[in-house]
């Protein structure tokens, strides 16, 4: 009997690994939509991560030749600081995150992490350094435990629980009748937008990355949940270099630096206070959102010259 159990146990491990691998590909394809051919050069080395400083140096980028998406984008995120990017839909905000993850290569300029050009380090080491909280969290048809542990499958139960606690979702999970074994996803319990974001935050911090990217969900949450999520993000961001792709200005108030992106160019930059005092585009956007609520459309530039 024992002899039968050993191979079955082994098969169980293999099954689990295949499942993780498939889940991973599923998520990657979802994130990429269409995967471009970015290859490591033969002599690339692993990223030597130190403090997690990010630099975009005069970055130009286009997906298709005839249409520039980013032009001369130049900024630095100091280690441990938070940079938020705002701007109208299509301004190029999420593209910055895709370039940082090296889903695409820049057309001109360069992106550096701790002084190393992304094109000169292995993609595996780069992606291990960055945790992403995406706009739409993919939930697998599996237990809530599996869905969280997915951030780092080899993590211990205690680590998973601690990250759930940091993301303020542990109490919710443990209040469910089946607790951590609750099935979620299309065929299980449907999580609310806020709960899904917390799962994504827990996954991202479980990965223990030096750098965090929050691509804020475009769909609005009720204001109580939104504030609670923002509080969680602020706590989690404290020990990481953080890039926030923001769709609501309320998210960015405490950022160390805010970039206002318009038609792929940095139009203004500064802290919330400095940008309000400057009385420019950001101040106008802020006024509008104060008057009409967080879902007020961000004013779009008169003509799109791209
Ligand atoms: P939103 O606030 O709506 O999420 P965004 O500022 O994040 O917008 P991006 O997603 O960075 O904007 O897109 C910038 C521009 O690049 C858009 O005009 C978009 O249509 C275009 N774009 C995005 N992805 C691709 C792609 N894979 N191929 C071609 N064009 C793309």
Boltz pocket constraint, residues with backbone or C-beta under 6 A from the ligand:
constraints:
  - pocket:
      binder: B
      contacts: [[A, 32], [A, 63], [A, 64], [A, 69], [A, 87], [A, 88], [A, 89], [A, 90], [A, 91], [A, 92], [A, 93], [A, 94], [A, 95], [A, 96], [A, 246], [A, 247]]
      max_distance: 6.0
